[in-house]
Amino acid sequence: FIGAEVEVDLQAKPTDSDLMSPAQVYNKVNKSIVGIRVYNETGNASDASGVIYSDDGYIVTNDHIYSEIGAPKFKVFMYDGSEYDAVYVAGDSVSDLAVLKIENVSGLDTAVFGNSNEIVCGENVVAVGRPSDATDSSSITTGIISLTKRRVKTTSSYTARLIQTDSAINPGSSGGARINMYGQVIGINSQKIAATDYEGMGFAIPITSAKAIIEDLINYGYVPNRPKLGITYYPVGASAQYSMIA
């Protein structure tokens, strides 16, 4: 499946007169949100969420959802209860994005993707995903954009500028959609801070930056042309320090 020509256009934010209620947003995007069960032959399993990226079966989710499942397999559950086996296309630990593919399908309901560069602090958003059980119906939580770009250490210990929101992100919601009130997906839910001193701090990967990575994963199977810093080092003893100073 690597090498496919898949490219999604990001839609501009409509006028304020096109704002929807949370119920209307849910009805618009529900068919595009899937549950994902990650499992293996030894019986280990975990649940996550995903977003339909193309009508021929490419699914976007988080890379970390299979990190603790050896030799993972994937099953995808649709809004109507139907289920499909999916194959792993590629993943990127730096961005925490991964792509799965359902084989031999067409005409799936793809999400509408917006321009996350247009979001503003205080803007109302919702999160839609499959918390706890990938086979259950998608649920929706509401909140606002708390910060458009916050540098956060991701689950893979890299840092990234993510969208901070205060709507609930629960186990199983990873890989689901962060959506503005026009029904446009503006982020992929990734993680939250779960600590006694923090409350309501969830994070989503901005779709504007995610789009390029997703399409690289589909086209190449990895993210090419990513800058790298190579450093070679060796221990320096006290005598070597003195000779360097001299």
C-alpha positions as a Markdown table, in Angstrom:
| # | Residue | x | y | z |
|---|---|---|---|---|
| 1 | Phe | 0.0 | 0.0 | 0.0 |
| 2 | Ile | 3.0 | 2.3 | 0.2 |
| 3 | Gly | 3.4 | 4.4 | -2.9 |
| 4 | Ala | -0.3 | 5.3 | -3.3 |
| 5 | Glu | -1.2 | 8.7 | -4.6 |
| 6 | Val | -3.3 | 10.1 | -1.7 |
| 7 | Glu | -3.6 | 13.8 | -1.1 |
| 8 | Val | -6.3 | 15.5 | 1.1 |
| 9 | Asp | -7.2 | 19.2 | 0.7 |
| 10 | Leu | -7.5 | 21.2 | 3.9 |
| 11 | Gln | -10.6 | 23.4 | 3.9 |
| 12 | Ala | -10.6 | 27.0 | 5.0 |
| 13 | Lys | -12.7 | 28.0 | 8.0 |
| 14 | Pro | -16.2 | 29.0 | 6.9 |
| 15 | Thr | -18.1 | 32.1 | 8.0 |
| 16 | Asp | -19.5 | 32.3 | 11.5 |
| 17 | Ser | -23.0 | 31.8 | 10.1 |
| 18 | Asp | -22.1 | 28.2 | 9.3 |
| 19 | Leu | -21.4 | 27.3 | 13.0 |
| 20 | Met | -22.9 | 24.0 | 14.1 |
| 21 | Ser | -24.1 | 22.7 | 17.4 |
| 22 | Pro | -22.2 | 19.8 | 19.0 |
| 23 | Ala | -25.0 | 17.5 | 18.0 |
| 24 | Gln | -24.7 | 18.6 | 14.4 |
| 25 | Val | -21.0 | 18.3 | 14.4 |
| 26 | Tyr | -21.3 | 14.7 | 15.8 |
| 27 | Asn | -23.8 | 13.7 | 13.1 |
| 28 | Lys | -21.5 | 15.1 | 10.4 |
| 29 | Val | -18.3 | 13.4 | 11.5 |
| 30 | Asn | -19.6 | 10.2 | 13.2 |
| 31 | Lys | -19.3 | 8.0 | 10.1 |
| 32 | Ser | -15.7 | 9.0 | 9.7 |
| 33 | Ile | -14.6 | 8.0 | 13.2 |
| 34 | Val | -13.6 | 4.3 | 13.8 |
| 35 | Gly | -12.7 | 2.2 | 16.7 |
| 36 | Ile | -9.4 | 0.2 | 16.4 |
| 37 | Arg | -8.6 | -3.0 | 18.3 |
| 38 | Val | -4.9 | -3.8 | 18.5 |
| 39 | Tyr | -4.2 | -7.4 | 19.4 |
| 40 | Asn | -1.9 | -10.3 | 18.9 |
| 41 | Glu | -1.9 | -14.1 | 19.0 |
| 42 | Thr | -0.9 | -14.2 | 22.6 |
| 43 | Gly | -4.1 | -12.5 | 23.7 |
| 44 | Asn | -2.7 | -9.0 | 24.4 |
| 45 | Ala | -5.0 | -6.3 | 23.2 |
| 46 | Ser | -5.8 | -2.6 | 23.5 |
| 47 | Asp | -8.3 | -0.2 | 22.0 |
| 48 | Ala | -7.9 | 3.1 | 20.2 |
| 49 | Ser | -9.6 | 5.4 | 17.7 |
| 50 | Gly | -8.9 | 6.5 | 14.2 |
| 51 | Val | -10.1 | 8.8 | 11.4 |
| 52 | Ile | -11.0 | 7.8 | 7.8 |
| 53 | Tyr | -8.5 | 9.7 | 5.7 |
| 54 | Ser | -9.5 | 8.4 | 2.2 |
| 55 | Asp | -12.5 | 6.6 | 0.8 |
| 56 | Asp | -10.5 | 3.6 | -0.2 |
| 57 | Gly | -9.6 | 2.7 | 3.3 |
| 58 | Tyr | -6.6 | 4.6 | 4.7 |
| 59 | Ile | -7.1 | 5.2 | 8.4 |
| 60 | Val | -5.1 | 7.8 | 10.5 |
| 61 | Thr | -4.3 | 7.0 | 14.2 |
| 62 | Asn | -1.6 | 7.4 | 16.7 |
| 63 | Asp | 1.7 | 5.5 | 16.5 |
| 64 | His | 1.8 | 4.7 | 20.2 |
| 65 | Ile | -1.3 | 2.6 | 20.2 |
| 66 | Tyr | 0.6 | -0.6 | 19.3 |
| 67 | Ser | 3.8 | 0.1 | 21.3 |
| 68 | Glu | 3.0 | -2.4 | 24.0 |
| 69 | Ile | 1.5 | -5.1 | 21.7 |
| 70 | Gly | 4.1 | -7.4 | 20.1 |
| 71 | Ala | 3.4 | -8.5 | 16.5 |
| 72 | Pro | 0.3 | -6.4 | 16.4 |
| 73 | Lys | -2.8 | -7.0 | 14.3 |
| 74 | Phe | -5.6 | -4.5 | 13.7 |
| 75 | Lys | -9.3 | -4.7 | 13.5 |
| 76 | Val | -11.4 | -1.6 | 12.6 |
| 77 | Phe | -15.0 | -1.0 | 13.7 |
| 78 | Met | -17.2 | 1.3 | 11.8 |
| 79 | Tyr | -20.1 | 3.6 | 13.0 |
| 80 | Asp | -22.7 | 1.0 | 11.8 |
| 81 | Gly | -21.1 | -1.9 | 13.7 |
| 82 | Ser | -19.4 | -3.4 | 10.7 |
| 83 | Glu | -15.8 | -4.5 | 11.2 |
| 84 | Tyr | -12.8 | -5.0 | 9.0 |
| 85 | Asp | -9.3 | -6.4 | 9.3 |
| 86 | Ala | -6.7 | -3.7 | 8.6 |
| 87 | Val | -3.0 | -3.8 | 7.7 |
| 88 | Tyr | -0.3 | -1.7 | 9.1 |
| 89 | Val | 1.1 | 0.8 | 6.4 |
| 90 | Ala | 3.6 | 2.8 | 8.4 |
| 91 | Gly | 4.1 | 4.8 | 11.6 |
| 92 | Asp | 6.2 | 7.7 | 12.8 |
| 93 | Ser | 7.2 | 7.8 | 16.5 |
| 94 | Val | 8.4 | 11.4 | 16.3 |
| 95 | Ser | 5.0 | 12.8 | 15.4 |
| 96 | Asp | 3.0 | 9.9 | 17.0 |
| 97 | Leu | 1.1 | 9.3 | 13.8 |
| 98 | Ala | 0.4 | 6.0 | 12.0 |
| 99 | Val | -1.6 | 4.8 | 9.0 |
| 100 | Leu | -3.6 | 1.6 | 8.6 |
| 101 | Lys | -5.3 | 0.3 | 5.5 |
| 102 | Ile | -8.5 | -1.6 | 5.0 |
| 103 | Glu | -8.2 | -3.7 | 1.9 |
| 104 | Asn | -10.7 | -3.9 | -1.0 |
| 105 | Val | -13.1 | -1.2 | 0.1 |
| 106 | Ser | -14.3 | 2.0 | -1.6 |
| 107 | Gly | -16.8 | 4.8 | -0.9 |
| 108 | Leu | -16.0 | 5.1 | 2.8 |
| 109 | Asp | -17.1 | 8.3 | 4.5 |
| 110 | Thr | -14.0 | 10.4 | 4.8 |
| 111 | Ala | -13.6 | 13.2 | 7.3 |
| 112 | Val | -13.5 | 16.9 | 6.2 |
| 113 | Phe | -10.1 | 18.3 | 7.3 |
| 114 | Gly | -9.7 | 22.0 | 8.2 |
| 115 | Asn | -6.8 | 24.3 | 8.5 |
| 116 | Ser | -5.4 | 24.2 | 12.0 |
| 117 | Asn | -3.4 | 27.3 | 11.4 |
| 118 | Glu | -6.7 | 29.2 | 11.6 |
| 119 | Ile | -7.7 | 28.1 | 15.1 |
| 120 | Val | -7.7 | 30.6 | 17.9 |
| 121 | Cys | -7.5 | 30.4 | 21.7 |
| 122 | Gly | -11.0 | 30.2 | 23.2 |
| 123 | Glu | -12.6 | 28.6 | 20.1 |
| 124 | Asn | -15.1 | 25.9 | 20.8 |
| 125 | Val | -14.1 | 22.4 | 19.7 |
| 126 | Val | -15.2 | 18.8 | 20.3 |
| 127 | Ala | -13.4 | 15.5 | 20.5 |
| 128 | Val | -14.9 | 12.4 | 19.0 |
| 129 | Gly | -13.5 | 8.9 | 19.6 |
| 130 | Arg | -14.0 | 5.4 | 21.1 |
| 131 | Pro | -13.0 | 5.6 | 24.8 |
| 132 | Ser | -12.7 | 2.3 | 26.6 |
| 133 | Asp | -14.3 | 0.0 | 23.9 |
| 134 | Ala | -13.5 | 0.2 | 20.2 |
| 135 | Thr | -16.6 | -1.8 | 19.4 |
| 136 | Asp | -18.9 | 0.8 | 21.1 |
| 137 | Ser | -20.4 | 3.9 | 19.4 |
| 138 | Ser | -18.2 | 7.0 | 19.2 |
| 139 | Ser | -18.7 | 9.5 | 22.0 |
| 140 | Ile | -18.3 | 13.2 | 22.0 |
| 141 | Thr | -16.8 | 15.7 | 24.5 |
| 142 | Thr | -16.8 | 19.4 | 24.3 |
| 143 | Gly | -14.3 | 22.1 | 25.2 |
| 144 | Ile | -12.2 | 25.0 | 23.9 |
| 145 | Ile | -8.8 | 25.6 | 22.4 |
| 146 | Ser | -6.7 | 26.5 | 25.5 |
| 147 | Leu | -3.6 | 27.2 | 23.5 |
| 148 | Thr | -3.0 | 26.8 | 19.8 |
| 149 | Lys | 0.7 | 25.7 | 20.1 |
| 150 | Arg | 2.2 | 24.3 | 23.2 |
| 151 | Arg | 5.5 | 22.5 | 23.2 |
| 152 | Val | 4.9 | 19.1 | 24.8 |
| 153 | Lys | 6.9 | 15.9 | 25.3 |
| 154 | Thr | 5.1 | 13.2 | 23.4 |
| 155 | Thr | 4.6 | 9.6 | 24.4 |
| 156 | Ser | 7.7 | 8.7 | 22.4 |
| 157 | Ser | 9.8 | 11.3 | 24.4 |
| 158 | Tyr | 10.1 | 13.7 | 21.5 |
| 159 | Thr | 8.8 | 17.2 | 21.8 |
| 160 | Ala | 6.2 | 18.8 | 19.5 |
| 161 | Arg | 3.9 | 21.8 | 19.3 |
| 162 | Leu | 0.4 | 20.5 | 19.9 |
| 163 | Ile | -3.0 | 22.0 | 20.3 |
| 164 | Gln | -4.0 | 22.2 | 24.0 |
| 165 | Thr | -7.7 | 21.7 | 24.8 |
| 166 | Asp | -9.7 | 21.2 | 28.0 |
| 167 | Ser | -12.2 | 18.6 | 26.7 |
| 168 | Ala | -11.9 | 15.1 | 28.0 |
| 169 | Ile | -9.5 | 12.6 | 26.4 |
| 170 | Asn | -10.0 | 9.1 | 27.9 |
| 171 | Pro | -8.2 | 5.8 | 27.3 |
| 172 | Gly | -9.2 | 4.6 | 23.9 |
| 173 | Ser | -9.7 | 8.1 | 22.5 |
| 174 | Ser | -6.1 | 8.2 | 21.2 |
| 175 | Gly | -6.2 | 8.7 | 17.4 |
| 176 | Gly | -9.6 | 10.2 | 17.4 |
| 177 | Ala | -10.6 | 13.6 | 16.0 |
| 178 | Arg | -10.4 | 17.1 | 17.3 |
| 179 | Ile | -13.1 | 19.0 | 15.4 |
| 180 | Asn | -14.1 | 22.7 | 15.1 |
| 181 | Met | -17.7 | 23.8 | 15.1 |
| 182 | Tyr | -17.9 | 23.7 | 11.4 |
| 183 | Gly | -17.4 | 19.9 | 11.4 |
| 184 | Gln | -13.8 | 20.1 | 10.2 |
| 185 | Val | -11.1 | 17.9 | 11.7 |
| 186 | Ile | -8.3 | 20.2 | 12.9 |
| 187 | Gly | -6.3 | 17.8 | 15.0 |
| 188 | Ile | -5.7 | 14.1 | 15.9 |
| 189 | Asn | -6.1 | 13.5 | 19.6 |
| 190 | Ser | -2.8 | 12.2 | 21.0 |
| 191 | Gln | -2.5 | 12.4 | 24.8 |
| 192 | Lys | -3.4 | 14.1 | 28.0 |
| 193 | Ile | -1.6 | 15.0 | 31.3 |
| 194 | Ala | -2.9 | 12.6 | 33.9 |
| 195 | Ala | -1.5 | 13.9 | 37.2 |
| 196 | Thr | -3.1 | 15.1 | 40.5 |
| 197 | Asp | -1.8 | 18.6 | 39.9 |
| 198 | Tyr | -3.3 | 18.9 | 36.4 |
| 199 | Glu | -6.9 | 18.9 | 35.2 |
| 200 | Gly | -8.3 | 19.2 | 31.7 |
| 201 | Met | -5.1 | 19.3 | 29.7 |
| 202 | Gly | -5.4 | 17.3 | 26.6 |
| 203 | Phe | -3.4 | 17.6 | 23.4 |
| 204 | Ala | -4.0 | 17.1 | 19.7 |
| 205 | Ile | -1.6 | 17.0 | 16.7 |
| 206 | Pro | -2.4 | 19.9 | 14.4 |
| 207 | Ile | -3.8 | 18.6 | 11.1 |
| 208 | Thr | -1.8 | 21.1 | 9.1 |
| 209 | Ser | 1.5 | 19.5 | 10.2 |
| 210 | Ala | 0.0 | 16.0 | 10.3 |
| 211 | Lys | -1.2 | 16.1 | 6.7 |
| 212 | Ala | 2.4 | 16.1 | 5.3 |
| 213 | Ile | 3.5 | 13.3 | 7.6 |
| 214 | Ile | 0.4 | 11.2 | 6.9 |
| 215 | Glu | 0.9 | 11.5 | 3.1 |
| 216 | Asp | 4.7 | 10.8 | 3.5 |
| 217 | Leu | 3.8 | 7.6 | 5.4 |
| 218 | Ile | 1.4 | 6.5 | 2.6 |
| 219 | Asn | 3.7 | 7.5 | -0.2 |
| 220 | Tyr | 7.1 | 6.4 | 1.2 |
| 221 | Gly | 6.5 | 4.4 | 4.3 |
| 222 | Tyr | 8.5 | 6.9 | 6.3 |
| 223 | Val | 9.1 | 10.6 | 6.7 |
| 224 | Pro | 11.9 | 11.6 | 4.3 |
| 225 | Asn | 14.0 | 14.8 | 4.5 |
| 226 | Arg | 13.6 | 15.1 | 8.2 |
| 227 | Pro | 16.5 | 17.2 | 9.6 |
| 228 | Lys | 18.9 | 15.2 | 11.9 |
| 229 | Leu | 21.7 | 16.3 | 14.2 |
| 230 | Gly | 24.6 | 13.9 | 14.4 |
| 231 | Ile | 26.9 | 14.1 | 17.4 |
| 232 | Thr | 29.9 | 11.9 | 18.1 |
| 233 | Tyr | 31.4 | 12.1 | 21.6 |
| 234 | Tyr | 33.9 | 10.5 | 23.9 |
| 235 | Pro | 34.8 | 10.8 | 27.6 |
| 236 | Val | 37.4 | 13.5 | 28.3 |
| 237 | Gly | 39.8 | 12.9 | 31.2 |
| 238 | Ala | 41.4 | 15.6 | 33.4 |
| 239 | Ser | 44.7 | 15.5 | 31.5 |
| 240 | Ala | 43.0 | 15.9 | 28.2 |
| 241 | Gln | 41.1 | 19.0 | 29.6 |
| 242 | Tyr | 44.3 | 20.6 | 30.7 |
| 243 | Ser | 46.0 | 20.0 | 27.3 |
| 244 | Met | 43.0 | 21.5 | 25.5 |
| 245 | Ile | 43.0 | 24.6 | 27.7 |
| 246 | Ala | 46.8 | 25.0 | 27.0 |
